[in-house]
Amino acid sequence: MKEPSSALVELVNKMPDPDQRGMYCTDIDKEKIERAITNMHKGGRDNIIGVIDILVEPEKGGDVKAHYALHCLALHVCKLKNERSRRRFARTLASQIGGGRPKEVQKYLVRELQVAGGREVVEELGELLVDEELCEPAAQALAAIGDGAAEQLRRALPRARGKCRLTIVQNLGVVRDARSVGALKKAAINKDREVRIAACWGLANIGDAGSADLLLRAADKSDGWERVEATKACLLLAEKLVAAGKKSEAVKIYRHLRDTRTKPTERYVVDAAKKGLAAAD
């Protein structure tokens, strides 16, 4: 890393200071900030890297203006409606992740890619999915980007462990990747309760009719929190099936829940199932 130019430092220093609450609600000179950001952006990759070089670990502090500037740059390239400019900005940020920069700095760069990134950076984000500190923001950024995200999540799943595996399973459901149904079915019987819950929700959100029996078994045999979550997954799957025109499959789920939930504490499930049946008619 090299020291940013004095001209760039001057532009960064035009960013506002947060108030005592850490908020930016007062004394905001919008025109001054926009001029500074426009001039910063004209400096291209060198200026973007220069702003990133100012970022430090949270315990060191003193970089709030650089954080503000980088976020404004991300918004700026999106507002320009110039795909070439946006891609150039995103690729520059992506080139600075996965290396030796402090993990908290990398997390911030990934969050800005969630704002301004596109398919051009999904591979770099995908490499972070097996990093315990970076997997969650990387998965969130991929889910926000959408295009190309599922492929990266699928590719990383076999290599992932612990928190990373859970995060990937959750986000395969978020992006509704039908090609991951088989992997999610395996995850639904994983020894880790949180992975099982995430996999059941993912299968439901995808709307896979072939997962109905698996989800019902999971809801029936579980207890406590897992039973509640698995039952919610069953209801979600039924809703998705009705919306997809697969009413007979949905009715099967609703009837099962209506007829098997006999405890007073699960009366809400019976009510939801009855309401679903009425809607499916």
C-alpha positions in Angstrom: 0.0 0.0 0.0 1.2 3.5 -0.8 0.3 6.8 0.8 -2.7 8.4 -1.0 -2.0 11.6 -2.8 -2.5 14.9 -1.0 -5.2 15.8 -3.6 -7.2 12.7 -2.8 -6.8 13.2 1.0 -8.2 16.7 0.5 -11.2 15.3 -1.3 -11.8 12.6 1.3 -11.6 15.3 4.1 -14.6 17.1 2.4 -16.8 14.2 3.7 -18.9 15.1 6.7 -18.2 14.0 10.3 -20.8 11.9 12.1 -22.6 13.4 15.1 -22.3 12.1 18.6 -24.6 9.2 17.8 -22.5 8.2 14.8 -25.3 9.5 12.5 -25.1 11.8 9.5 -28.2 13.9 10.1 -26.9 17.5 10.4 -24.6 19.9 8.6 -24.6 17.9 5.4 -23.5 20.0 2.4 -24.9 17.8 -0.3 -23.4 19.8 -3.2 -20.0 19.9 -1.6 -20.0 16.1 -1.1 -21.2 15.4 -4.7 -18.5 17.6 -6.2 -15.9 15.9 -4.2 -17.2 12.4 -5.1 -17.4 13.4 -8.8 -13.7 14.6 -8.7 -12.7 11.5 -6.8 -14.3 9.2 -9.4 -12.5 11.0 -12.2 -9.3 9.7 -10.7 -10.3 6.2 -11.6 -8.8 3.1 -10.1 -5.9 4.9 -8.4 -8.3 7.1 -6.4 -10.5 4.1 -5.5 -7.5 2.1 -4.3 -6.2 5.3 -2.5 -9.5 5.5 -0.5 -9.3 1.9 0.3 -5.7 2.3 1.6 -7.0 4.8 4.2 -9.3 2.2 5.7 -8.0 0.5 8.8 -9.1 -2.0 11.5 -12.0 -0.6 13.7 -9.8 -0.5 16.8 -7.4 2.0 15.0 -10.2 4.3 13.9 -9.8 7.6 12.1 -11.1 6.4 8.8 -14.8 7.4 9.0 -14.5 9.9 6.1 -12.9 7.2 3.9 -15.8 4.8 4.7 -18.3 7.5 3.8 -16.4 8.4 0.6 -16.3 4.8 -0.6 -20.0 4.3 0.0 -20.8 7.5 -1.8 -18.6 6.3 -4.7 -20.6 3.1 -4.8 -23.9 5.0 -5.0 -22.4 7.4 -7.5 -21.4 4.7 -10.0 -24.9 3.2 -9.7 -26.6 6.6 -10.3 -24.5 7.2 -13.5 -26.4 4.3 -15.2 -23.1 3.6 -17.0 -22.5 -0.1 -16.8 -18.8 0.2 -17.8 -18.1 2.6 -15.0 -20.0 0.5 -12.4 -18.2 -2.7 -13.5 -14.8 -0.9 -13.3 -15.5 0.3 -9.8 -16.7 -3.2 -8.7 -13.7 -5.0 -10.2 -11.4 -2.6 -8.4 -13.0 -3.4 -5.1 -13.0 -7.1 -5.8 -9.3 -7.0 -6.6 -8.7 -5.9 -2.9 -10.6 -8.8 -1.3 -9.2 -12.3 -0.4 -5.7 -10.9 0.2 -3.8 -9.5 3.1 -5.9 -6.5 4.0 -7.5 -6.6 7.4 -10.7 -8.8 7.5 -12.8 -5.9 8.7 -11.7 -3.8 5.8 -12.5 -6.6 3.4 -15.9 -7.0 5.0 -16.6 -3.4 4.2 -15.5 -3.8 0.6 -17.8 -6.8 0.3 -20.7 -4.8 1.7 -20.1 -2.1 -1.0 -20.0 -4.8 -3.6 -23.5 -5.7 -2.4 -24.4 -2.2 -3.4 -22.5 -1.8 -6.7 -21.4 -5.2 -7.7 -22.7 -7.4 -10.5 -21.9 -10.7 -12.2 -18.4 -9.4 -12.9 -17.4 -10.0 -9.3 -19.2 -13.2 -8.3 -16.2 -15.4 -8.7 -14.2 -13.3 -6.3 -17.1 -13.3 -3.8 -17.5 -17.0 -4.3 -13.9 -17.6 -3.1 -14.8 -16.0 0.3 -17.6 -18.5 1.0 -15.3 -20.8 2.8 -13.8 -18.1 4.9 -15.5 -18.0 8.3 -15.1 -14.3 8.8 -16.1 -13.3 5.3 -18.6 -16.0 4.2 -21.7 -14.2 5.5 -21.2 -10.8 3.9 -20.0 -12.6 0.7 -23.2 -14.7 0.6 -25.4 -11.6 1.2 -23.6 -9.8 -1.6 -24.1 -12.7 -4.0 -27.7 -13.0 -3.1 -28.2 -9.2 -3.8 -26.4 -9.5 -7.1 -28.4 -12.6 -8.1 -26.9 -13.3 -11.5 -24.3 -16.0 -11.1 -24.8 -16.3 -7.4 -26.3 -19.8 -7.3 -23.4 -21.3 -9.2 -20.9 -19.9 -6.7 -22.9 -21.1 -3.7 -23.3 -24.6 -5.2 -19.6 -24.8 -5.9 -18.6 -23.8 -2.4 -21.0 -26.0 -0.5 -18.9 -29.3 -0.7 -15.8 -27.4 0.7 -17.7 -25.5 3.4 -17.7 -26.5 7.1 -19.4 -25.1 10.2 -20.6 -21.5 10.0 -19.8 -21.3 6.3 -21.9 -24.4 5.5 -24.8 -23.0 7.3 -24.5 -19.7 5.5 -24.4 -21.3 2.1 -27.4 -23.5 2.8 -29.4 -20.5 4.0 -28.5 -18.5 0.9 -29.2 -21.3 -1.6 -32.7 -21.1 -0.3 -32.7 -17.3 -0.6 -31.7 -17.4 -4.3 -34.2 -20.3 -4.8 -31.7 -22.5 -6.7 -33.7 -25.5 -8.0 -30.4 -27.2 -9.0 -29.5 -27.4 -5.3 -32.6 -29.4 -4.2 -30.6 -32.6 -3.9 -27.9 -31.0 -1.8 -30.5 -29.3 0.4 -32.3 -32.6 0.9 -29.1 -34.1 2.3 -28.6 -31.0 4.4 -32.1 -31.4 5.8 -31.0 -34.6 7.6 -27.6 -33.1 8.7 -26.5 -33.7 12.3 -26.5 -29.9 12.9 -29.9 -28.6 13.9 -29.4 -25.2 12.4 -28.4 -26.6 9.1 -31.4 -28.9 9.0 -33.7 -25.9 9.8 -32.1 -23.8 7.1 -32.3 -26.6 4.5 -36.0 -27.2 5.2 -36.7 -23.5 4.8 -34.7 -23.5 1.6 -36.5 -26.4 0.0 -39.8 -24.7 1.0 -38.8 -21.3 -0.5 -37.7 -23.0 -3.7 -41.2 -24.6 -3.9 -40.0 -28.1 -4.6 -43.0 -30.4 -4.5 -40.8 -33.4 -4.2 -39.7 -32.2 -0.8 -43.1 -32.3 0.8 -42.8 -35.7 2.5 -39.3 -34.9 3.8 -40.5 -31.6 5.3 -43.6 -33.2 6.9 -41.4 -36.0 8.4 -39.0 -33.3 9.7 -41.9 -31.4 11.3 -43.6 -34.5 12.8 -40.5 -36.0 14.4 -39.0 -32.8 15.7 -39.8 -31.1 19.0 -39.3 -27.6 20.4 -37.9 -24.9 18.2 -37.1 -27.3 15.3 -40.6 -28.5 15.2 -41.9 -24.9 15.0 -39.5 -24.0 12.2 -40.1 -27.2 10.2 -43.8 -26.7 10.4 -43.4 -23.1 9.2 -41.4 -24.6 6.3 -44.3 -26.9 5.5 -46.7 -24.0 5.4 -44.4 -22.0 3.2 -44.0 -24.9 0.8 -47.8 -25.2 0.6 -48.1 -21.5 -0.2 -45.5 -21.8 -2.9 -47.2 -24.8 -4.4 -50.6 -23.1 -4.5 -49.0 -20.1 -6.2 -47.4 -22.4 -8.8 -50.8 -24.0 -9.5 -49.9 -27.3 -7.8 -52.9 -27.2 -5.5 -53.3 -31.0 -5.0 -49.8 -31.2 -3.5 -50.5 -28.2 -1.3 -53.8 -29.7 -0.1 -51.9 -32.8 1.0 -49.6 -30.7 3.2 -52.5 -28.7 4.7 -54.6 -31.7 5.5 -51.7 -33.5 7.2 -51.0 -30.5 9.4 -54.7 -30.0 10.2 -55.2 -33.6 11.2 -52.0 -34.2 13.2 -51.6 -31.0 15.2 -53.8 -31.8 18.2 -52.0 -30.0 21.0 -53.5 -26.7 22.2 -50.1 -25.0 21.7 -50.3 -25.9 18.0 -53.8 -24.7 17.4 -52.4 -21.9 15.3 -51.0 -24.5 12.8 -54.5 -26.1 12.5 -56.0 -22.6 11.8 -53.3 -21.8 9.2 -53.9 -25.2 7.5 -57.6 -24.6 7.4 -57.1 -21.2 5.9 -54.8 -22.6 3.4 -57.3 -25.3 2.4 -60.0 -22.7 1.9 -57.7 -20.7 -0.3 -56.7 -23.7 -2.3 -60.3 -24.6 -3.2 
